[in-house]
Structure formats: structure tokens, C-alpha cells
Amino acid sequence: MAFIKNGSLFDSNKCRALYKISGYCLGVVRSILKSLFPIVLLNV
């Protein structure tokens, strides 16, 4: 939460970009897990 207090370093646009990047990474991880889950279940 330090970057929110330091408003001079991080403006709202940078925060939005960070949220978009983190959301995109979460989506990629979810899709990878979804594709790997059936394989793991079949191997067990």
C-alpha cells in the first residue's frame, strides 16, 4: 500500500495499468490451470 501513499510516484494511470497487467496474468494462470487440471486428474 506504500505506492498509494506516494501519490507523486504513481498516478492513477499507472495504477490502472498495473491492475490490467495483474488481471491479465491471473487470466493466463487460470487458463493454464484449466488446461492442466484434466491431465492431472487423468494421470491420478
C-alpha positions in Angstrom: 0.0 0.0 0.0 3.1 2.3 0.1 2.7 3.2 -3.6 -0.8 4.6 -2.9 0.6 6.9 -0.2 3.4 8.1 -2.5 1.0 9.8 -4.9 3.8 11.7 -6.7 5.4 8.5 -7.9 2.3 6.6 -9.0 -0.6 8.4 -10.7 -4.0 6.8 -11.4 -3.0 5.7 -15.0 0.0 3.7 -13.7 -2.3 2.1 -11.1 -4.8 1.1 -13.8 -2.0 -0.3 -16.0 -0.8 -2.4 -13.0 -4.3 -3.7 -12.4 -4.7 -4.6 -16.1 -1.4 -6.4 -16.1 -2.2 -8.3 -12.9 -5.6 -9.2 -14.2 -4.2 -10.5 -17.4 -1.6 -12.6 -15.6 -4.4 -14.1 -13.4 -6.4 -14.9 -16.5 -3.4 -16.7 -18.1 -2.7 -18.6 -14.9 -6.4 -19.7 -14.7 -6.4 -20.9 -18.3 -3.2 -22.8 -17.8 -4.7 -24.4 -14.6 -7.9 -25.3 -16.5 -5.9 -27.0 -19.3 -3.6 -28.9 -16.9 -6.3 -30.0 -14.4 -7.9 -32.7 -16.6 -4.5 -34.1 -17.4 -3.6 -34.3 -13.7 -6.9 -35.9 -12.9 -6.5 -38.5 -15.7 -3.0 -39.4 -14.6 -4.1 -39.9 -11.0 
